Every structure is written in structure tokens, then in C-alpha cells.
Amino acid sequence: MYKKFEMELAGRTLRVDVDRVAKQANGAALMHYGDTVVLSTATASEKPREGVDFFPLSVEYNEKMYAVGKIPGGFNKREGKASENAILTDRVIDRPMRPLFPKDYRNDVTLENLVLSVDQDCSPELTAMLGSAIAVAISDIPFDGPTASTQVGLVDGELVFNPTEAQKEVSDLQLTVASTREKVIMIEAGANEVPEDKMLEAIFAAHEVNQKIIAFIDEIVAECGKPKHEYIHFSVPEELFAAIQEIVPPQEMEEAVFTDDKQTREENIRVITERLEEAFAGNEEWLEKLPDAVYQYQKKTVRKMILKDHKRPDGRDIEEIRPLAAEVDLLPRVHGSAMFTRGQTQICTVTTLAPLSEAQRLDGLDETQTSKRYMHHYNFPSYSVGETRPSRGPGRREIGHGALAERALVPVLPSEEEFPYAIRTVSETFESNGSTSQASVCASSMSLMAAGVPIKTAVAGISCGLVTGDTDDDYIVLTDIQGLEDFFGDMDFKVAGTHKGITAIQMDIKIHGLTRPIIEEAIARTRKARLYILDEVMSKAIAEPRPEVGKYAPKIIQMTIDPQKIGEVVGQRGKTINTIIERTGVKIDITDDGSVSICGTDAENMEKARQMVATIVTDFEAGMVLEGDVVSIKEFGAFIEFAPGKEGMVHISKIAKKRINKVEDVLSIGDHVKVVCLGKDKMGRLSFSIKDVVED
């Protein structure tokens, strides 16, 4: 008999079934939130993975289309590679849980979440976050949890917990907060320029809700939890540390890492490592542990310098930002381009505009969002960090960074009515030494303005770091962390926003959570730095969006026609609309409500296409003057094409003011003529005349 646990969470029932399914996993929880059902499992290998110096944790969020009553698209009708939403969910599950596993744990651990049923008002992503936390908590896998997670919306100025689909549609905030018993351990947010004080209120309101969930999880663990298993510890022997310090005194290590040039620092460490390898040449055990020992020595040195001496590796002040530079229009033929440089971090973003028909189609579990018009992609080639490796396409990190920048910029984009374009920005990492995701926010904001996208205001991003001591009040927050401070520090707190407020947050930490004072200071620091970047750097490169799109960007003419006449414009099997496209070189998109978008780069041809569409949907009346081409000649008259699929006949008697014997005496195929509509003849057909046209 399985065990069932229930609690009320934001007005809906959260139910956890234990020992009902997947009993061979180390831990398993069948999660029910409303009608959303997710199976969360945690499994661990019996032995540590050989040859690794990190914790091999894998998180999987598996979306099944049957969960929303759909059959997958494509030829084989089977789910393929993970969607971007699934990858982003993997990351948001991973981030709050990874720091709570033992630092020297080397056993493979997999957290699997299988989405079985989706109630759009009960987030499957949130359900999976809670399920993973419960599965690990009740398992025998070492874990210093539990964690709990809550989503927060902001509707009409009021906070809403775990918002429904309707509430999400009108919410100014999409916030997810994960907590331990005492501290906040993960923050992920997209926001419509939400002020800092409101964001802090939302974060800690979610933290309070999380405490109720943790109490609920404690009840489950008390009844179903397994004793945590023993594992092989991997740590650097104290005697090895002592031997290293004899050869490389702390002062020498400080001098090695104390530089603002990443390559110089890496070369210094390489030389030190080679000396140590020579010194320990006869000790295989120490040589095996040497890379980790050197890493730990660097880490202790950097942390001590920062925390105790307030001395950063590159010599900056605690709140000082690295040298900044910004420029636009690097690339002559693209629709928009900009480059943003912060120290040794450099991003170039290119903007491309296209008709709305090129918006990205989404085939996932979210039934309300089936497409998106703004796409931000982020690339991180190996040369940006001075390494060599083959490109395998975007990994989870690249997808995550791209989504973060996209989330930061969406709130300032114009509506489709204001700017009827699909928009893609691509951030290319030219050089990396810390917080490329926030540099891509800055570069993308400028690139959009350079492309003539009328964004509401500029957006900038910056990251803060953290080094902590032995107590909660022994810490130091660092503005604009570089790579070394990220690697050896405790936090990467990324915040993007405008002058008005925050548009995105992502917080990664390596410790067991943050106190309120740390979060408040980090948010205050990022605001100060963000405003400096906006006012002193970005605005000097480009102060506002250009009044129109560039020379090489497509132009769009919009018009509206009677939906009943869409078929006339399209023609049989698309013949009419394809003829217009062939003759003018434009692209035409028509929606079911009669909205027509004509896209092209040649204004004259775009106007020709517009006139053709307007002519096709026009109801001709007596007295209306039209122009067209002679397309056919008969004994009794000539047929004039006014637009593809739209013709009229001029009787031979209406061609010239004098009597003519043959139509060919006056007209030839291809002649461009002006006619006047005479109305309908006795048989109800429209008739036209050339001779009755009154010239101006």
C-alpha cells in the first residue's frame, strides 16, 4: 500500500504519492498538483565515477505531448530532443539543489521528471521542482535539504502565488524562488520593469510560502525517508597542501593570481603547476590530486584576499566596474549591430528583422503560447576563452544565457501593432571573462535600437558576486565579477533592467542560501551599476532607437481587407498571390482576420503589390477609373488585367472614339491602358471603356 500526503498550496491541492510507482529508484514521488501529474525520481550510482573532479549531477525534465492530448509533429510522431523550455526547466531544478549535495560526492546522480498530465493552471515545471526535492529528500542519497519552490506573479499590483494561466497572461512578474529552511537559494525572474522594493517583497513573500512546503516535506521524510548512505570522500590531503605551500608560499600564489589579464594569470598558474609536478614526480597519489589541490590553493588565496584584505585579483575596488566600451554599426549589411565590452568580456549582437510569418513556432506543453516573435540566441565559441574544441551546437548553458537575455528584453519591445516584425538577435561572444549573459543584454539593447526597433527604453545588465566567511554576517558583495571571482566565489547574481526597474534576474550560488541583507545589497549594487552603464556608456553610443529601419532591412506595408475576400487574393491553389509575389519580389502574409502584410526592400515594388491587392478586393462601380494591361484580344474586344486574377472586357465599340474594324488596329497584347467602368450590362457583367475615359 502506497502512502499519500496532501497540502493546500495557493488554493489548490498538492498531493504526493510515495511507494506507488518507480520503487527501484533511490527515491520517487508521484506528484499531483491540480490535474498536473509529474513522476519525479532520484537515482545514484553505487560507486563514484572514475577520473572526475566534480559532482556528476544530471537533471532531466521530460515533456510528453500526450500530457496535453497532442501527437508530436514531424514524421516519426515521437518526442525528439528536449525543447528549450525543458532545458530551461532542467537548469532551474539543478541550480537550487546542486549546492546541497556534498562537495566531494562523486557518485553519478540523475534527477528525472516525467510529465504525465498537464493542468495549465498548475505549472508542471514547479511541480517537477518540488518533486525532485522530495525524491532526493526521501532517498538514501546524501543531501542537505529539503528545498521548496514557489512561483510569484504580480497582477494589478498584488502578489499572486503559483499564478493560473489567466493570471500569468496579465502578470507584470514571473518569479520563481527556491528556499532552504533558513535562506533563499535560487531566484529566477522576468519582470515588466518591476521596482527593486517590490521585487524584494515578492522574493521574501515566496520564501515564507516555501517554509510551509518544507514543513510538509519534513512530514513525508519523517515517515518515508531512508537513511543516507555512506560514500567515498574525495579531499586533498592536508600534508599535500602543506608540501605545496613549502614550494609555493602564499605570497607567491597571491602574486600569481593578482592580475587583470586572464591569460597572464593562467600562464602564472601553469608555471607553478609544472614546478609542483616536478617536485612530486615520484608520488603518483599526490600527482593525481595535484590539479584539485592547485585549484583549492587558488580558491583559498583569492577568497582570503577578497574577504579579509578587500583586495580583488585585478586590483579593482569592491564596487568598481571594469573598463567599459560600446559601439554600434560594426557590420555594414546587417539590419542592426552593436558591440559591448566590459574588461575582457566582449559581445557583439546582430539584429535581424523579418515578417511576422517567420516567428518561431512552439510545439510544447504550453497550449496558450504557440509562437514567439522575438528570439534571442547566444553563442559561446571556444576561442572566446582561448581554448580549442569542435563546435557541437548550443549546449544547455548557451540556451540558458540566450533565454535570460531574451527575458530581459521582452518587456521593452514594441507590440506587433506598433512594429509588425519578427525579431531575432544573436549574441556572439568574442571574448569571455565573466558575465557574458549580461553583456549580451547591453549589446542586444543597443543593436535593437540601431536596427530601428522602437523599444520603449534601453536595458542593461550586470552581475554581482559574493565571498562568505564562517558566519552569516561575514561576507562581501562584489560588483561586476570576472571569471576568477565567479569560479572561486559563492554567487553569480545577474540582474538586468531599465531606469524604471528590473526586467530579469538569475541567481546562481554555491553555498546553502543567501540571507536577506545579502540579497538586498546585491540588488542595490546591481541597480547602481546598471544606471551607470545606461547613462555613461550605452547612451553615448546610441541614445534612442533610430526613427526607421535600415537600408537593408525589410520594409512592411500593412493593410486590412474584407476577410470574405481573402480567397480572391489567394486565388485557386495560391495562383493569384503567387503571381503578385513573382511580379514584385515581395513577401505577403494574410491572417484570417484580413490583416495583410507586404514585406520587401524595394518601396516601388511594395506599392505595386499593395495596389494589386487593393484592386483585387475592390468592388468595381460605374465611373471608377482603372489601369491595366491588355492580356487577350478577341474579335469582339480586349480583356484587360487590372491585377492578377482580376480582369475586365472592353468591347470593340468602346476602344476608340472612331469606328475600328479590328481590335489589333489599336491595341496589342501587353499595352498598358486606362479604362473607366461603365457598370453592368444587360447580362449583369461589368463593362469597361477606353474611349470614355475623361483625361485630367
HUKAHU-V880602 format. One record per backbone hydrogen bond with DSSP energy under -0.5 kcal/mol. CO is the residue of the C=O (numbers start at 1). NH is the residue of the N-H. E is the energy in kcal/mol with one decimal. If there is no record, write none. Layout:
[[CO | NH | E] [CO | NH | E]]
This chain:
[[3 | 18 | -2.8] [5 | 16 | -2.9] [7 | 9 | -0.5] [7 | 14 | -3.1] [9 | 12 | -1.3] [12 | 9 | -3.6] [13 | 15 | -0.6] [13 | 34 | -1.7] [14 | 7 | -1.9] [15 | 32 | -2.8] [16 | 5 | -2.3] [16 | 18 | -0.5] [17 | 30 | -2.6] [18 | 3 | -2.5] [22 | 25 | -1.3] [27 | 42 | -2.9] [29 | 31 | -0.9] [29 | 40 | -2.7] [30 | 17 | -2.3] [31 | 38 | -2.0] [32 | 15 | -3.2] [33 | 36 | -2.2] [36 | 33 | -2.7] [37 | 116 | -2.5] [37 | 117 | -1.7] [38 | 31 | -3.2] [38 | 40 | -0.7] [39 | 114 | -2.7] [40 | 29 | -2.8] [41 | 112 | -2.0] [42 | 26 | -0.8] [42 | 27 | -1.7] [43 | 110 | -2.5] [47 | 108 | -0.6] [49 | 52 | -0.8] [54 | 56 | -0.7] [55 | 57 | -1.8] [56 | 109 | -2.1] [58 | 111 | -3.0] [60 | 62 | -0.5] [60 | 113 | -2.0] [61 | 63 | -0.7] [62 | 115 | -2.5] [64 | 67 | -2.0] [65 | 68 | -1.7] [65 | 70 | -2.2] [66 | 69 | -1.5] [67 | 118 | -2.0] [83 | 87 | -2.2] [84 | 88 | -2.7] [85 | 89 | -2.1] [86 | 90 | -2.4] [87 | 91 | -2.0] [88 | 92 | -1.9] [89 | 93 | -1.8] [90 | 94 | -2.4] [91 | 95 | -2.4] [92 | 96 | -0.6] [93 | 97 | -0.8] [94 | 97 | -0.6] [94 | 98 | -2.8] [95 | 99 | -0.6] [97 | 100 | -1.7] [98 | 101 | -1.4] [100 | 144 | -2.6] [102 | 105 | -1.7] [104 | 234 | -0.5] [106 | 49 | -2.6] [108 | 45 | -2.4] [109 | 58 | -2.8] [110 | 43 | -2.1] [110 | 112 | -0.6] [111 | 60 | -3.1] [112 | 41 | -2.7] [113 | 62 | -3.4] [113 | 115 | -0.6] [114 | 39 | -2.5] [114 | 116 | -0.7] [115 | 64 | -0.5] [117 | 37 | -2.4] [118 | 120 | -0.6] [119 | 122 | -2.9] [122 | 119 | -0.6] [123 | 127 | -2.0] [124 | 128 | -2.2] [125 | 129 | -2.0] [126 | 130 | -2.4] [127 | 131 | -2.5] [128 | 132 | -2.7] [129 | 133 | -1.8] [130 | 134 | -2.2] [131 | 135 | -2.9] [132 | 136 | -2.2] [133 | 137 | -2.0] [134 | 138 | -2.3] [135 | 139 | -0.6] [136 | 139 | -0.6] [138 | 226 | -1.5] [140 | 229 | -3.4] [143 | 145 | -0.9] [148 | 179 | -2.6] [150 | 177 | -2.6] [151 | 162 | -3.4] [152 | 175 | -2.4] [153 | 160 | -2.5] [154 | 156 | -0.5] [154 | 172 | -2.8] [155 | 158 | -2.0] [158 | 155 | -2.5] [160 | 153 | -3.4] [164 | 168 | -2.4] [165 | 169 | -1.6] [166 | 170 | -0.8] [167 | 170 | -0.6] [167 | 171 | -0.6] [168 | 171 | -0.7] [172 | 192 | -2.9] [173 | 154 | -0.5] [174 | 190 | -1.8] [175 | 152 | -3.0] [176 | 188 | -2.2] [177 | 150 | -2.2] [178 | 185 | -2.7] [178 | 186 | -1.6] [179 | 148 | -1.8] [183 | 180 | -2.8] [184 | 514 | -3.0] [186 | 178 | -2.4] [187 | 507 | -2.3] [188 | 176 | -3.0] [189 | 505 | -2.1] [190 | 174 | -3.1] [191 | 193 | -1.4] [194 | 502 | -3.1] [195 | 199 | -2.1] [196 | 200 | -2.4] [197 | 201 | -1.9] [198 | 202 | -2.2] [199 | 203 | -2.5] [200 | 204 | -2.2] [201 | 205 | -1.7] [202 | 206 | -2.1] [203 | 207 | -1.8] [204 | 208 | -1.4] [205 | 209 | -1.7] [206 | 210 | -2.5] [207 | 211 | -1.2] [208 | 212 | -0.9] [209 | 212 | -0.7] [209 | 213 | -1.5] [210 | 214 | -2.6] [211 | 215 | -1.9] [212 | 216 | -1.6] [213 | 217 | -2.6] [214 | 218 | -2.5] [215 | 219 | -1.3] [216 | 220 | -1.5] [217 | 221 | -2.8] [218 | 222 | -2.5] [219 | 223 | -1.3] [220 | 224 | -2.9] [221 | 225 | -2.5] [233 | 235 | -0.6] [237 | 240 | -0.7] [237 | 241 | -1.7] [238 | 242 | -2.5] [239 | 243 | -2.0] [240 | 244 | -2.5] [241 | 245 | -2.4] [242 | 246 | -1.3] [243 | 247 | -1.4] [244 | 248 | -3.6] [247 | 249 | -0.5] [249 | 252 | -0.8] [249 | 253 | -1.8] [250 | 254 | -2.4] [251 | 255 | -2.1] [252 | 256 | -1.8] [253 | 257 | -1.9] [254 | 258 | -1.7] [257 | 259 | -1.8] [260 | 262 | -0.6] [261 | 265 | -2.1] [262 | 266 | -2.5] [263 | 267 | -2.2] [264 | 268 | -2.4] [265 | 269 | -2.3] [266 | 270 | -2.1] [267 | 271 | -2.3] [268 | 272 | -2.0] [269 | 273 | -2.7] [270 | 274 | -2.3] [271 | 275 | -1.9] [272 | 276 | -2.0] [273 | 277 | -2.5] [274 | 278 | -2.0] [275 | 279 | -2.1] [276 | 280 | -2.1] [278 | 281 | -1.1] [280 | 283 | -2.2] [282 | 284 | -0.7] [283 | 287 | -2.4] [284 | 288 | -2.1] [285 | 289 | -1.3] [286 | 290 | -0.9] [287 | 291 | -0.5] [289 | 293 | -2.2] [290 | 294 | -3.0] [291 | 295 | -2.1] [292 | 296 | -2.7] [293 | 297 | -2.3] [294 | 298 | -2.6] [295 | 299 | -2.6] [296 | 300 | -2.7] [297 | 301 | -2.2] [298 | 302 | -3.0] [299 | 303 | -2.7] [300 | 304 | -2.2] [301 | 305 | -2.5] [302 | 306 | -2.3] [303 | 307 | -2.9] [304 | 308 | -2.1] [304 | 309 | -1.2] [305 | 311 | -2.6] [306 | 310 | -0.9] [310 | 312 | -0.5] [312 | 315 | -2.2] [316 | 312 | -0.7] [317 | 320 | -1.3] [318 | 479 | -2.5] [323 | 343 | -2.7] [325 | 341 | -2.9] [327 | 339 | -2.9] [330 | 332 | -0.5] [336 | 351 | -3.0] [337 | 329 | -2.5] [338 | 349 | -2.7] [339 | 327 | -2.1] [340 | 347 | -2.6] [341 | 325 | -2.0] [342 | 345 | -1.9] [344 | 346 | -0.5] [345 | 342 | -3.2] [346 | 430 | -2.1] [346 | 431 | -1.7] [347 | 340 | -2.6] [348 | 428 | -3.4] [349 | 338 | -1.8] [350 | 426 | -2.3] [351 | 335 | -0.7] [351 | 336 | -0.8] [352 | 424 | -2.4] [354 | 422 | -3.2] [355 | 358 | -2.1] [356 | 359 | -2.0] [360 | 372 | -2.0] [362 | 364 | -0.6] [365 | 367 | -0.8] [368 | 370 | -0.9] [370 | 362 | -3.4] [372 | 360 | -2.1] [373 | 375 | -0.5] [373 | 423 | -3.2] [375 | 377 | -0.5] [375 | 425 | -2.7] [377 | 427 | -3.3] [379 | 429 | -1.5] [381 | 384 | -1.3] [382 | 385 | -1.6] [382 | 387 | -2.4] [383 | 386 | -1.6] [384 | 432 | -2.5] [395 | 399 | -2.4] [396 | 400 | -2.5] [397 | 401 | -2.7] [398 | 402 | -2.5] [399 | 403 | -2.2] [400 | 404 | -2.0] [401 | 405 | -2.1] [402 | 406 | -2.3] [403 | 407 | -2.6] [404 | 408 | -1.8] [405 | 409 | -1.4] [406 | 410 | -2.0] [407 | 411 | -0.6] [409 | 412 | -1.5] [410 | 413 | -1.5] [412 | 456 | -2.8] [415 | 419 | -2.4] [419 | 421 | -2.6] [420 | 356 | -0.5] [422 | 354 | -2.0] [423 | 375 | -2.5] [424 | 352 | -2.8] [425 | 377 | -2.8] [426 | 350 | -2.3] [426 | 428 | -0.7] [427 | 379 | -2.7] [427 | 429 | -0.6] [428 | 348 | -2.4] [428 | 430 | -0.9] [431 | 346 | -3.0] [433 | 483 | -0.7] [435 | 439 | -1.3] [436 | 440 | -2.2] [437 | 441 | -1.1] [438 | 442 | -1.7] [438 | 461 | -0.5] [439 | 443 | -2.7] [440 | 444 | -2.3] [441 | 445 | -2.3] [442 | 446 | -1.9] [443 | 447 | -2.4] [444 | 448 | -2.5] [445 | 449 | -1.7] [446 | 450 | -2.6] [447 | 451 | -1.6] [448 | 453 | -2.4] [449 | 452 | -1.3] [449 | 546 | -2.4] [451 | 550 | -0.5] [452 | 454 | -0.6] [453 | 455 | -2.6] [460 | 497 | -2.6] [462 | 495 | -2.5] [463 | 480 | -1.6] [463 | 481 | -0.8] [464 | 493 | -3.0] [465 | 478 | -2.0] [466 | 490 | -3.3] [466 | 491 | -0.6] [467 | 476 | -2.0] [471 | 469 | -0.5] [471 | 474 | -1.5] [473 | 475 | -0.9] [474 | 469 | -3.6] [476 | 467 | -2.0] [478 | 465 | -2.9] [482 | 486 | -1.7] [483 | 487 | -2.9] [484 | 488 | -2.4] [485 | 489 | -0.9] [490 | 510 | -2.1] [490 | 511 | -0.6] [491 | 466 | -0.5] [492 | 494 | -0.8] [492 | 508 | -2.3] [493 | 464 | -2.3] [494 | 506 | -2.2] [495 | 462 | -2.0] [496 | 503 | -2.8] [496 | 504 | -1.8] [497 | 460 | -2.5] [501 | 498 | -2.8] [502 | 194 | -2.0] [503 | 191 | -2.5] [504 | 496 | -2.7] [505 | 189 | -2.7] [506 | 494 | -2.9] [506 | 508 | -0.5] [507 | 187 | -0.5] [508 | 492 | -3.0] [511 | 513 | -0.7] [514 | 184 | -2.0] [515 | 519 | -1.9] [516 | 520 | -2.8] [517 | 521 | -2.3] [518 | 522 | -2.6] [519 | 523 | -2.4] [520 | 524 | -2.2] [521 | 525 | -2.7] [522 | 526 | -2.5] [523 | 527 | -1.8] [524 | 528 | -2.1] [525 | 529 | -2.5] [526 | 530 | -2.6] [527 | 531 | -2.4] [528 | 532 | -1.6] [529 | 533 | -2.4] [530 | 534 | -2.5] [531 | 535 | -2.6] [532 | 536 | -2.9] [533 | 537 | -1.3] [533 | 538 | -2.6] [534 | 539 | -1.8] [537 | 541 | -0.8] [538 | 541 | -1.0] [538 | 542 | -2.4] [550 | 553 | -0.9] [555 | 600 | -2.2] [557 | 598 | -3.0] [559 | 596 | -3.3] [562 | 565 | -2.8] [563 | 566 | -1.3] [565 | 569 | -1.6] [566 | 570 | -2.6] [567 | 571 | -2.9] [570 | 576 | -0.7] [570 | 577 | -1.6] [571 | 574 | -2.0] [572 | 575 | -1.6] [574 | 578 | -2.1] [575 | 579 | -1.7] [576 | 580 | -1.9] [577 | 581 | -2.2] [578 | 582 | -2.4] [579 | 583 | -2.2] [580 | 584 | -1.9] [581 | 585 | -2.6] [587 | 599 | -3.2] [589 | 597 | -2.7] [591 | 594 | -2.1] [594 | 561 | -2.6] [595 | 591 | -2.2] [596 | 559 | -2.3] [597 | 589 | -2.3] [597 | 599 | -0.6] [598 | 557 | -2.7] [599 | 587 | -2.8] [600 | 555 | -4.2] [601 | 603 | -0.7] [602 | 606 | -2.2] [603 | 607 | -2.2] [604 | 608 | -2.0] [605 | 609 | -2.4] [606 | 610 | -2.2] [607 | 611 | -2.5] [608 | 612 | -2.3] [609 | 613 | -2.4] [610 | 614 | -2.7] [611 | 615 | -2.5] [612 | 616 | -2.4] [613 | 617 | -1.7] [615 | 618 | -1.1] [618 | 620 | -0.8] [621 | 624 | -1.9] [624 | 677 | -2.5] [626 | 675 | -2.9] [628 | 673 | -3.0] [629 | 641 | -3.1] [630 | 670 | -2.7] [632 | 639 | -2.9] [634 | 637 | -0.6] [636 | 652 | -2.5] [637 | 634 | -3.2] [638 | 650 | -3.0] [639 | 631 | -2.6] [639 | 632 | -1.2] [640 | 642 | -0.7] [640 | 648 | -2.2] [641 | 629 | -2.1] [643 | 646 | -3.0] [645 | 647 | -0.5] [646 | 642 | -2.6] [646 | 643 | -1.4] [648 | 640 | -3.6] [649 | 651 | -0.6] [649 | 688 | -1.6] [650 | 638 | -2.2] [651 | 654 | -2.4] [652 | 655 | -1.1] [652 | 656 | -0.5] [654 | 690 | -2.5] [654 | 691 | -2.2] [662 | 665 | -1.2] [663 | 666 | -2.0] [663 | 667 | -2.8] [668 | 671 | -2.1] [671 | 630 | -2.5] [671 | 673 | -0.6] [673 | 628 | -2.4] [675 | 626 | -2.7] [676 | 689 | -2.1] [677 | 623 | -3.3] [679 | 687 | -2.6] [681 | 684 | -2.0] [685 | 681 | -3.2] [686 | 649 | -0.5] [687 | 678 | -2.9] [687 | 679 | -0.6] [688 | 651 | -0.6] [689 | 676 | -2.3] [690 | 693 | -1.3] [693 | 695 | -0.7]]
